[in-house]
């Protein structure tokens, strides 16, 4: 089954005269909305279309990957929650990207948005210097400021991928 997404994702340009926290949150939200915009108007078959062989990177996989990233950094690292992987498995660590015909945008988008909502709740009211309560596979500790900056970088990098994938699918370009 394929479903076409037609609603327009609102995206607000970050302010130019904001404080540090507001700027970080606005840029992160800007990049979250950009990824959603790159997926708009495509059906599930198009969203599962790989970028360019041999790569199997695809828009649906990027949305699923960012749900995993949101969960990892905010739930596991910042809050110290025991949050299992959503898509990845011991057999396939990149299962988020390795989509099947049964995987849908509706499910991935809902999961991603739920993780974004949870991330916002976990970060709300915390000082940017607060150290995460959880462990990272590197063994290092991270403060909320670093997590915000990393998330902006992660989205920006993958939005570049999304832009190229989308252009390959239907020629659509733009920021």
N, C-alpha and C positions, 0 to 999 in steps of 0.2 A: 504494500500500500504506500502510495506517495501522497504527501500533503504539501500544498504550496503555502508558504508564509507570505502574507501580503501587507500586514500592518507595518507602519513605519516606526522604527526605534528612535525615540527622542535622544538626541545627543547634544549636550551643552558644552560649549567651549569653556575651558578653565579660565577663571578670572586672572587678570594680570596684576592686581594689587591686593592679593590675599596673603594671609599668614601661612606659615609653613604647613601646618596640619591641613588646613582647608585646601591648599594647593595640592598636597599629596592625594587627598581624597578626591578632589575634582579631576586630577589627571588620571587616576585609577578608574574612576567612573567613565571618563571620556573613552579610555581604551576598552573598557568592558562593552560600552555601547558600539564602538567601532566594529568589534568582532561580530556582534549581533547584526549590524547593518550589512556586513559582508555576506551574511547568510540569507538575508531577506529576498523573497521572491523565487527562491530555488526549491525544487522538490527534493525528496529524500534521495532519489537516484543521483541527482546532480550534487547534492551535499556529500555523498559517498564517493564521488569521482576523484580519483587520485590526481595529484598535481602533474607529475611527469615521471613516467617509468625511468628508473626502477623504484623511485620513491613511491610510497603508498600514502603519503601525507594528503589529507582531505579536510574539508571544512567541518564536517560532522565530527571527525576525530579531533580537530582542534578545539571544538566546543567541549567535547568530553574530556580532553586533556586539561583544559582550563578549569573544569569542575574539580578534577583531581588536584590541580595546583592550588586552587582556593582552599580546598579541604586540608591539604598538607600544611600549608603555611599558617593558616589561621586556626584551624582546629588542633592539629597535632603540635606545631611548633609554638604558636603564641599561647594557646589555652591549655596545652598539655592533655588534650582529650585523646581517648583511645578511639580513633576513628578509622575503621577499616577502609581499604581501597574501594573505590566505587566500581571501577572497570578492570583495573590491572589484576593479574593473577600471578602466582608463582611460576606458572608455565609460560605466561606471556606478559612481561612487565609493560609492554607497549599496547596492551589490549585496548586502551582508550583510543589509540589511533587506528588500530586494526579492526575496522568496522565490518559488520556482516549485513546481509540483506534484511535481517530482522531488526537491526538497530535503526531507530527513528530520531529525527530532529525533535519531535515533540517531547520525547522522554529526555533526551540529552539537554535540551533547553531548560526544561523544568528542573532537572537536577542541578544544572549550572546556576540557575537563578536562586535556587534554594541555598546553595553553597555561598553565593554572593550575599544573600540576606543574613546567613549565619555569620559570615565574616564581618559584616558591618556591625552586627550585634556584639561580637566578641571584641572588636576594636573600639567601640563607642566608649568614650570617657576615659580610656587608658592613656597615660602619658606616653609620648613618643619614645621616651628613654626606657620604658618598662621592658625588662627582659622576658622573653618567652618562657613559659613554664614547662614546655615540652622539649623533647630531644629531637635533634636533627641527625640524619645518618652520618654527617661529618663529625659529630661530636661537639661542634661549636655552638655557642649561644648567640641569639639574635634579638635585637630590640625591635619594637614596632616600627620605628623609622626605617630601619633596614628592610623589614618585610614589605612595607609600602613601596620603597624604591625598587626592590626586586620585582614585586608584582607589576609595577609600571613597565619595567624593562622586559619582563616576560611577555606581557600583552603586546608591547610595541613590536618586539621581534616576531611574534606569531601573527600580528596583524599585517606585517610585511608579507609573510607567507600567504595569509588569507587573501591579500590583494592580488597576488600573482595567480593563486588558484582560481579566484573568481574571474579574473580576466581570461584565463584559459577556458573556463566553462562557457561564458556567454559574452565575453568582451567588455563587461562592465568594469569601469575603473573609477577611481576617486579616492578621496581620503576618508 
